[in-house]
Every structure is written in structure tokens, then in C-alpha cells.
């Protein structure tokens, strides 16, 4: 049987490897970029956070997150690790549950997948091949790319989502599936930076800190990076989906989550008593990054020239409160171009969850980000790519 896979990203490579396990299959992997796995190289800041030990449906989103339950159960974390170990990849898990290659390099993940594909006699990889049209005629599928026409008995669309255009994000998968009657939901960026009011953050560009953040009913602790347009960093990515899809609201940052407001008041009072002549601009030195400390004092309405000994108890209480409640109005999220993941995609009710075969066109499958499933930051999106790619690559029939 001839199998055509459109897209050589995480789900596409997994689908190709799975389909090729049946030696009677001839697998054709078509990738629009010059090499397979390019977007995968950028995941986890180049480290490739390939899964998470804390895998749970609660970390997935879409109109019907339940859709991914079967695939994740059939090929979960243990199966994924066993698969990669069989390819020669060594992995390590952090205390948070995030799993990375032992080399700490995304290249290792891409390379073991690519090398294995290249060694499979029944796999053909064609790069620099952008499919412009996909159609079905007399029980066969035909993909048009430039002047080339490719034919197959089954097709798996793994073209990814629209996020991260510079790394290969595209709407190609949506368009190809639309030609068979498939519809997509509204799409928006996820795992992306947030735009906020810049009154205070503009001067903090490049400053990082560990904070507890609250936004839209969510609360997370992690690293925040300030930018000239707002905030970024792993913590912000975890909260960004709601901002991207709904917008508005306020981001509340607790800049010293390890201390209570009362404890901070005592610390500040002690410092003022010990160093009464110290200028207010240096009050938070040693507690926060110097630039962040000065901005926080401005946020609290303090004059930086005031001697610490002249600060009243209510002023110190206001500073302590400000440290625990540094509030930034959220204007929205940055666009799809800078996002790591697309929220939304092709409607999952139009596919069988136990096979990922189309309900509208027999022999047509889809996997990965092109579908309306996206995960939280922490390896969950790649796990969905592995799990869905594996399930689609088995080429089970539903009808």
C-alpha cells in the first residue's frame, strides 16, 4: 500500500516511521522546507521538551479536548520514551516532569528520527516540496507540487498549524483538508508573549525574575522576562492562551512569592531603621533586580530621592503590597508569527478519535497541530504530536 504523509514535522515523522513498520507499505514523506523537523529544533529554547511525566487530559485544550484521550492512552509517556530509547536517544526528566534529550539539544531528537527514516528502505523523503492541491479520484489520492504529481492509497495530513511562520508554520493543512469538506475553528496564537501597558515594563526590557502570576482565573509560578512591549518567558507562555483567544484583563505578578506581605513589611522596616540615610531608589537592592526594584517603587508612587528613614509605615506597607501585586493591564497576545503553537484548528468531530481517519473521506487522516488540539507549555504539544502521529500512522480503518 502506498502512503503519503504531508508534513515532515514531529507528527509527520512519527507517522512515517509508524507506517513504515509494515514493510508492505511504501511511505512517501513530503516536506515543504529544505529539511525535516526544522520547527522541532526550536522547541524548548532549542532543548526540545519532548514530553512530560505529568501527562493528563487537563493539560489539553480545544472545543473537545476529550478527543485526544484515546491517542494519549494508546501511546503515552512510557511508550514514547521506549520508542525514542529504541532509536538510541537518551533522555532525562526534570523535577517538574519535563523530559529532555540527555544531550540537552533538540538536534539529537531530530537526528535520531531523520536517520531512522533514511535507513528505512520503504521510506522516501522529498524536501522542498510544497503541496498546492490534494484531491481524490477513483480511490486514490493525488498531491500536486509544482509540476510534480504524487499518488497514494492513503494520505496523512501532518502540515502543522499557522503559528511560527518563520520556522515553517502555515495554513496549508487547513486548506488541503478544506478541499474535502473539513472546517476549522477560530485559530489564535498560544504559548506566546503578551502585550501589556508599557508604562512600567518599557524600562525593564531584558530583566528576568521568578514570580507567581495570576491571570484570567489561572495561577502559575515560573520565570518572567520583561520586554519593551510586555512580558515573555515560560510562565507567560503558560497563561497566554486565554489572553490570545479572549484578550483584556490584568496580569498580577507576585515578585517575591516566597515571602508574605507581612514579612516584607518587617524586612523593609528593618532596612529603613538600619540605613535611614539610604535613598529610596536603593531600598529594594538585594531583594529584586535593581531596575525592577526602582520601577516597583515608581509603581507604588514613591520618590526615588526620599531617604529611607523618612518613609512612613503606610508607605512601607504600600511597597510590600506592590511587590506582591505588581499589576499590568493586558492588551492582548503577540501574533501567530511569534507563537510556538496554534490554538484551534480543523474540527475534531469530523475525525474518528480511535483512528484519526476522516469521517468525510475514507483513507484520509490528520495528526498533530493541524487538528483543534493544543497543549500547555511543558512538552504536552509534542506528546500530542507523537501520540497522534503514531495513531494515524497505524492506518486503521474506521468505516
N, C-alpha and C positions, 0 to 999 in steps of 0.2 A: 504494500500500500504506500502511496506517495503522500507525504505530509509536508505542508508548507507552514512555516512559522514566520509571522511578520513582526519583526522587532527583536533585536539582539540584546535586550537589557536583562535584568535579573530573572524575570518570569519567563522571558523568551529562551534564555539559555537553559533554564531548568526544564522547560517544556521540551526543548530539543534533545537534551540528554535523556529525559524520560522516554520520549517516543523512540529514540534510537536503541533503547534496550531490547526492543523487538527487532531482531536482525532482518526480518522480512520487510520492515519499513524503510523507505528511503526518505530521509529528512532534509528538507531544504530550508535553511535559515536565512532570511533576507533582512539586512540591516542598512538603514539609510545613511549612517555615518561611516567614517573610514575604518572604524574598528568596533568590535562588540564591547559592551559593558562600560562605555565611556561615562555615563551618568553615575554608574555604580562606584566609580573611582572617587567621586566627590562626597559620598555618604560618610557621615560620622566625622566630618572635617578631615577626610582622607584616610580615616582609620577603618571605616566600614563596620558599623554597628549592625552585625548581620542577624541578630535575633535577641530575645530577652527571656531569661528563665522564668519571669513572672507573666507568662503568656496567659491572657484571659480575654474573653469577648468584650469586657468592659473597656478595653483599650481601642476598640474599633468603632467607626462612625460611617454614616451613610443613611439613606432612607430606610434600609433594612439591614442593620449590622448582623442580624441573625444569619444572613445569607452565607457568611464566611465560616460559620461554626463547623460544618462538615469538613471543609478543606483543612482547617486548622487542626481538627481532631485526627484526620487521616494522616497528616504529615505535620506533626507538631515539632516542638523544640528538639526532643530527643532524636526523632527521625532526621531532622535537618542536620544536627551535629554529626550523627552517624554517617550521613551522606557525605558531608564535607570531609570528615576524617578519612573516609574511603578514597577520596580524591587526593589525600595527602596534606590537607590543610590542618594545621594545629590551631586550636582556639583557646581562649581564656575568658573567664567571666569575672566581671567586677562585682563588688559588694551590692551594687544597685540592681544586679541581674543582667546588665547589658553584656552581650557577648561580642568579642572582637577576635580577629585573627591574632595568633600569638606574635606575629611579626609586627603588629600594630600598623599594618599597611593594607589599604584597600586593593593594591596591586596583587597581593597574594590571592585574594578571593577571585578576582577577575582572571588571573593567570591559571589557576587550577581548573576553572570552568572552561576557559578557552583551550587550554592544552588537551583536556579530555575530549572536548568536541572535535578538535583537529585529529585526534587519534582514532576516532570512530569512523570506520570505513563506509558506513551508510549515512554519514552526515556531510552535507555540502553547505558551506558558508559563503554567502555573496554579500560583500560590503559595498558601500556607496550606491546602494540600490533603494531608491525611494519609490514605493508603490503608489501610483496615482489612481489606480482603479482596481476594484475587485468585483468579480461577477461569477455567477454560477450558471452553467449550461450543460444540459444532458448529464447531470450527476457529477460533474467535475467543476472545480474552481479554477479561475484564470485570473492571474495578477499581472497588471501592466506596469512596467517600469521603463520609461523612455521608449526605446524601440524593442525592448525585450518582453516576451510574454511567457509567464511561468504557469505550469499546470499542476494540479494536485487533486487527490481524492478528498483530503481533509485539510482544513485551514484553522490555525490557532492565531488569533489576533492578540499580540502582546506589545502593542505600539506605545504603551505608557500613556501618561497624561500630558496636559498642556503646561505644567509647571517646569521652570528651569529651562527656558528656551535655549540659552547659551550652551547648555550641556546636552541638548537633544530633545527637550520637551516639545511636543507637537500635538495638534488636534487631529492628526492623521487617523488614529484608531477610531475616533468618534465618526469621522467622515466615511471610513470604509464600512463600519458597521451600520451606519445610517442607510447605506445603499441596499441593505437587506431589511430595512424597516425598523431598525433599532433606534430608540430615542435615548437622549441623555438628560440628566438632571442639570440644574444650575451648577456651574463649576466656579470655584473660587480658590485662592491660594491657602495652603496650610503649611505648618512648620515654616513660618516666615516672620520677618521683622515687623514691628508695629510702628506706625506713625503716631506721635503724640504732640501735644502742645510743646513748642521748643523753648519756651521762656527759660526753663532751668536746664534742660538737657543739652542745649547747644554748646555750652561751655564744658560739658563733660565728655565730649567725643573721645572714645578710646578707653575710658575708665571702666573697669570691671569690678564687680563685687558679688558676694554671695548674699542673697536676700530671700525673704518669703514674700510671694506675690499673691494678691487676690484680685481676680477679675471675673466678672460675669458668673459668680457663684462657684468658681473654681479657686483652689488654693494649692500652690506648689512652692517648693523651696529649691533653689539652684543658683546658677551663675547668670547674672545680668550684665550685658555690655551696653553702655550708653553710646548713642550715635548723634550726629548733627540733626537727624530727622526724628529721633525717638529712641527706641530700645531694641536690642537684639540679644542673642545668646540662647543657650539650651532652655533656660527657664521660660523665656518669652515664647520660644517655638511651641512649648507645651500648651501655652494659653492662646496661641494665635488663631486657632481655627474659628472660635466664636467671634473674634474681632473681625476676621476676614469675611465671614458669612453674615454677620449681624451688624457689626460696626458700633461705634459710640461707646459710652460708658467711661469709667475711670479705672485706672490701674493703680492699685495701692501697694506700695513697697515697704516692707519692714526691713530696714537696712541693718539691723542687729537683732536677728531673731533669737539669738541665744540668751538675750537679757530681757528682763521685764521692764516696763516703763518706770516702775518704782526704783529698780536697781540702777537704771540710767540716771535718774534724778539724783540718787546718792553719789554716783560717780562724778557727775557734773558739779555737784555742790562741793565735794571734796577737792576737786581740781581748782575751783574758784577760791576756796579757802587757802589752799597751799600756794597758789600762784595768782594773787589778786591783781598784780600789775600786768599780767599776760593779756595781750589783745584778744578780743573775742574771735578774730579770724583763726586763731590757733587753738581755740577751746577743744575742738574735736580731733586734733592731731594725735595719732596713735590709735584712735578708735575707728576712724574712717579714712579713706584716701583723702589727701589734703584738699584736692579740688572738690570732691564730693562733700567734704565737711563744710567748706565755705559756701557752696551752693545751698546746702541744707540750712545753714544759718540764715541765708537770704530768704529761703522759703519760709522760715519762721519769723521773718520780719526783724531780724537783729542787725544792728550796725556793726560792721566788722572792726571798727576802730574803738568800740567801747571796751574799757578794761573789764576783765572777767569779774573782778571784785565788785563791780558796780551792777552786775546782773542780779535782778530780783528773783525771789523764789518762783513767782508766776512765770517769769521769762525762762528760767531753767526747766520748769515743768513743760512749757510750750516747746522747747527744744527737744526734750525727751520724747514728747508726743510726736513731734515731727519726724524724729528718727524712726519711730515705729509706724508712722502713717505718711510717708512721702508719697504724695498723690499726683498722678499725671493724667490729664484728660486724654483719652484715646480718640484719635481722628479716624483710624482705620488701619488696615494692614497694607504692607507694600504689595506690589502686584505679583502676578503669576511668574513673571520673568525671574524674580529673585527667590521664589518659593522652592522648597525641596519636594513638596508633594501637592497634588491636586485633590481638593475636596470636591466630591461629586464625580460624575462620570456616567457611563452607559447604565441604564436602569437594570438592576439585578433581577427584577421579577421576570425579565424576558430571557433568563437563562436558568437551567436546571442546577441547583446548588450541589447536587451529588456527582455531576459530570462536568459542569461549566459549558455544556453544549447549548447552543441557541435553541430557544423554543420556537423561533420563527423560521430557522433554516437548518435542517439536519446536516451534520458534518461540519458546521461552523462553530468554533469555540472561542472563548476570550479568557484572558487571565491578567492579573496584575492591576496596575493603576488605571487602566482604561475603564475598568468597572467602577461603579459607585461604592467603593470601599476604601477608606483611608484610616490609618492608624495614628496613635500618639507617637511622640518623639521617644526613641529608645529602642529601635530595632524592630518595631511592630510592623512597619510598612514593608521592610524586606522579608519578614517572616510570611506576610501575606503573599508576596511575590513568589517565594519558594513554594509555599503550600498550594497556591492556585496554579502555578506553573506545573507542579508535579501532577495535580489532579487533571488538568487539561491535557497534559502530555500522555496520560494513560489512554486517552481517546476512547473512553467508554461511551456507549450509545445510550440515549435516553428514550428514544422513540421506537 
